[in-house]
Amino acid sequence: MNKTVLLILSLILLSVAYYFLAFKSGESSINLESRDFIVDDINDIHYVTLKSSAYPMMHLKKEGKDNWILNEKYDADINVVNNLIGVLNKMQIKYTPTKAMNSTALNSLEKVGIQIKAYDKSGQILSDFIMGSNDNAETATFCVRRGYKQTYAMHVAVTEGGLRNYFDQTLFNLRDKSVFKINPNKVKSLTLEYPKDRKNSYIIESSENGYNIAPLESFNIVDGQMSQNIIEAYIKDYSQIYAEVIKTGEVKMDSIKELVPFAKLSFQLNDETRSSFDFYPMLDLLDNTVNTQSINDLEAIERYFVFSDADEAYVVQHRMVKNFFKPITYFYKK
């Protein structure tokens, strides 16, 4: 009898052991695979694609240490990209959703899901997953590896909030906000025209002996001696300006371009590259009583709409360009 009981108990124990080994271990293996969308080494990431129902697919390509190209056309905003790929490397599982939460998260992916893929330099996939919505507490974001059904609430331990904002980006948000980036030492000529204040408009040209400056109006005679030091310091300010936001393609921009700008800036580089930009004070468009005509009217100006000859439109803060707008007399010693 005792032998029979012992035999039965042994069979039960063996059955339980088999269950855990055959089924539970298999389940753990599946769970481990379903979590495998975190990139181990951030330096391995050379391509990233983002696709959602809200925006067309966006493609990021690494070219150099701090240079990413967006959609094979634009420079990408390096800060936005670094934050994005940083999440791919640093995110962790905060918790595993319950069955009910998992079902809800999976159902919402069709509407709000962002398909995210990361590749190495050779094109091998490093990460392939879908990012859903943030949880109710806004402390984590539901993510699921493509081809799996188990979502995970992901977060970055050192930051607060969900991860979705890092990836839910428009084309303009991902673009570099530089209006222009040049080497001031390679400026061949620079023209600043004030259409409503022609007497203060001028052109600066480089030569073997330094710089020459002349008024755009031939009849405008400026008293004093031209200062090379002042002109050189002025030209050095022309290295890079950033936009607060890109406005290219917005319908209302076309009507603004029909107005007379406050300033028209153009420059030519030594390689014959030419660029031009028109500046419209935003205050002139918001207040019908304001008409900015000369540099003496800039005290109240905070922002400009800026249009480039490359058909781009920007909003630029006055503090970024205030050193550009000088009268021609600024460059002369009396």
KABELFEN-V98532 format. One record per residue. N is the residue number from 1. SS is DSSP state (~ for helix, > for strand, _ for the rest). BURIAL is b if it has 16 or more other C-alpha atoms within 10 Angstrom, else e. D_LAST is the distance of its C-alpha to the last C-alpha in Angstrom with 1 decimal. Layout:
# KABELFEN-V98532
N SS BURIAL D_LAST
N SS BURIAL D_LAST
This chain:
# KABELFEN-V98532
1 _ e 120.9
2 ~ e 118.3
3 ~ e 117.6
4 ~ e 117.1
5 ~ e 114.6
6 ~ e 112.7
7 ~ e 112.6
8 ~ e 111.3
9 ~ e 108.7
10 ~ e 107.7
11 ~ e 107.3
12 ~ e 105.2
13 ~ e 102.9
14 ~ e 102.6
15 ~ e 101.8
16 ~ e 99.1
17 ~ e 97.7
18 ~ e 97.8
19 ~ e 96.0
20 ~ e 93.1
21 ~ e 92.9
22 ~ e 93.3
23 ~ e 91.4
24 ~ e 89.1
25 ~ e 87.8
26 ~ e 87.2
27 ~ e 85.4
28 ~ e 83.1
29 ~ e 82.4
30 ~ e 81.4
31 ~ e 79.2
32 ~ e 77.4
33 ~ e 76.8
34 ~ b 75.6
35 _ b 72.9
36 _ e 71.6
37 _ b 68.3
38 _ b 66.0
39 _ b 64.0
40 _ e 64.7
41 _ e 61.7
42 ~ b 58.4
43 ~ e 57.2
44 ~ e 60.1
45 _ b 58.6
46 _ b 57.0
47 > b 57.8
48 > b 58.2
49 > b 59.4
50 > b 59.4
51 > b 61.6
52 > b 62.5
53 _ e 63.8
54 _ e 60.5
55 _ e 58.2
56 _ e 58.8
57 _ e 59.3
58 > b 56.2
59 > b 56.0
60 > b 53.9
61 > b 53.7
62 > b 52.4
63 _ e 50.2
64 _ e 48.9
65 _ e 48.6
66 _ e 46.2
67 _ e 46.3
68 > b 48.8
69 > b 49.1
70 > b 50.4
71 _ b 52.8
72 _ e 51.9
73 _ e 48.7
74 > e 46.2
75 > b 44.7
76 > b 46.4
77 _ b 44.9
78 ~ b 45.6
79 ~ e 45.9
80 ~ b 48.5
81 ~ b 50.4
82 ~ e 50.5
83 ~ e 51.9
84 ~ b 54.4
85 ~ b 55.8
86 ~ b 55.8
87 ~ b 58.2
88 ~ b 60.5
89 ~ b 60.8
90 ~ b 60.8
91 _ b 62.9
92 > b 66.2
93 > b 69.3
94 > b 69.2
95 > e 72.6
96 _ e 75.1
97 _ b 75.7
98 _ e 79.1
99 ~ e 81.2
100 ~ e 80.2
101 ~ e 76.5
102 ~ b 76.7
103 ~ e 78.4
104 ~ e 75.7
105 ~ b 72.9
106 ~ b 74.5
107 ~ e 75.1
108 ~ e 71.4
109 ~ b 70.1
110 ~ e 70.7
111 ~ e 68.3
112 ~ b 65.6
113 _ b 66.2
114 > b 63.3
115 > b 64.7
116 > b 62.9
117 > b 63.4
118 > b 61.8
119 > b 62.5
120 _ b 62.0
121 _ e 60.4
122 _ e 63.8
123 _ e 64.3
124 _ e 66.9
125 > b 66.9
126 > b 65.8
127 > b 66.0
128 > b 67.5
129 > b 67.8
130 > b 67.3
131 > b 65.3
132 > b 66.5
133 > b 65.5
134 > b 64.7
135 _ b 67.6
136 _ e 68.1
137 _ e 66.5
138 _ e 63.4
139 _ b 63.8
140 _ b 65.0
141 > b 65.2
142 > b 68.4
143 > b 68.4
144 > b 71.2
145 > b 71.6
146 _ b 72.3
147 _ e 76.0
148 _ e 77.0
149 _ e 77.9
150 _ b 76.9
151 _ b 73.6
152 > b 71.8
153 > b 69.3
154 > b 66.4
155 > b 63.5
156 _ b 61.0
157 _ e 62.1
158 _ e 58.6
159 _ e 57.3
160 _ e 58.5
161 _ b 59.5
162 _ b 60.8
163 _ b 59.6
164 ~ b 59.5
165 ~ e 55.8
166 ~ e 54.9
167 ~ b 56.7
168 _ b 56.6
169 _ b 53.4
170 _ e 52.1
171 ~ e 50.5
172 ~ e 47.1
173 ~ e 47.6
174 ~ b 48.5
175 > b 45.6
176 _ b 42.5
177 _ b 39.8
178 > b 36.9
179 > b 35.0
180 > e 33.7
181 > e 33.7
182 _ e 31.8
183 _ e 30.5
184 ~ b 26.7
185 ~ e 26.9
186 ~ e 29.0
187 > b 26.6
188 > b 26.5
189 > b 24.4
190 > b 23.3
191 > b 22.9
192 > b 22.0
193 > b 23.0
194 _ b 23.2
195 _ b 26.1
196 _ b 25.6
197 _ e 21.8
198 ~ b 21.4
199 ~ b 17.9
200 ~ b 16.5
201 _ b 18.8
202 > b 18.0
203 > b 19.8
204 > b 19.1
205 > b 21.4
206 > b 22.4
207 > e 23.3
208 _ e 24.8
209 _ e 21.5
210 > e 19.8
211 > b 18.2
212 > e 16.9
213 > b 15.5
214 > b 16.2
215 > b 16.7
216 _ b 20.4
217 _ e 20.5
218 _ e 20.4
219 _ e 19.5
220 _ e 16.3
221 _ e 13.3
222 _ b 9.9
223 _ e 6.9
224 _ e 4.4
225 > e 6.4
226 > b 9.0
227 _ b 10.0
228 ~ b 13.8
229 ~ e 14.4
230 ~ e 13.1
231 ~ b 15.1
232 ~ b 18.1
233 ~ e 18.3
234 ~ e 18.1
235 ~ b 20.9
236 ~ e 23.0
237 _ e 23.6
238 _ b 25.5
239 _ e 28.8
240 > e 31.1
241 > b 31.5
242 > b 34.7
243 _ b 36.4
244 _ b 38.2
245 > b 40.9
246 > b 41.8
247 _ b 42.8
248 _ b 43.8
249 _ e 46.9
250 _ e 46.8
251 _ e 47.9
252 ~ e 45.3
253 ~ b 42.4
254 ~ e 43.3
255 ~ e 42.7
256 ~ b 39.2
257 ~ b 38.2
258 _ e 39.1
259 _ e 36.3
260 _ e 32.7
261 _ b 30.7
262 _ b 27.5
263 > b 26.0
264 > b 27.2
265 > b 26.3
266 > b 27.6
267 > b 27.4
268 > b 29.3
269 > b 30.4
270 _ e 31.4
271 _ e 35.0
272 _ e 34.2
273 _ e 34.8
274 > e 33.1
275 > e 32.7
276 > b 31.3
277 > b 31.2
278 > b 31.1
279 > b 30.1
280 > b 32.0
281 > b 31.4
282 ~ b 34.8
283 ~ b 34.4
284 ~ e 34.1
285 ~ e 37.6
286 ~ e 39.1
287 _ e 38.0
288 _ e 38.3
289 _ e 36.1
290 _ e 33.0
291 _ e 30.9
292 _ b 27.8
293 _ b 25.4
294 _ b 21.8
295 ~ b 20.2
296 ~ e 20.2
297 ~ e 24.0
298 _ e 24.5
299 _ e 25.5
300 _ e 29.1
301 _ b 29.3
302 _ e 31.5
303 > b 32.8
304 > b 32.5
305 > b 35.1
306 > b 33.9
307 > b 35.7
308 > b 35.6
309 _ e 36.7
310 _ e 39.6
311 _ e 41.0
312 _ e 40.3
313 > b 39.3
314 > b 37.9
315 > b 36.8
316 > b 33.6
317 > b 32.3
318 ~ b 28.7
319 ~ e 28.1
320 ~ b 28.8
321 ~ b 26.0
322 _ e 23.5
323 _ e 20.9
324 _ e 21.3
325 _ b 20.1
326 _ b 16.3
327 _ b 14.3
328 ~ b 12.7
329 ~ b 9.2
330 ~ e 10.1
331 ~ b 9.9
332 > b 6.4
333 > e 3.8
334 _ e 0.0
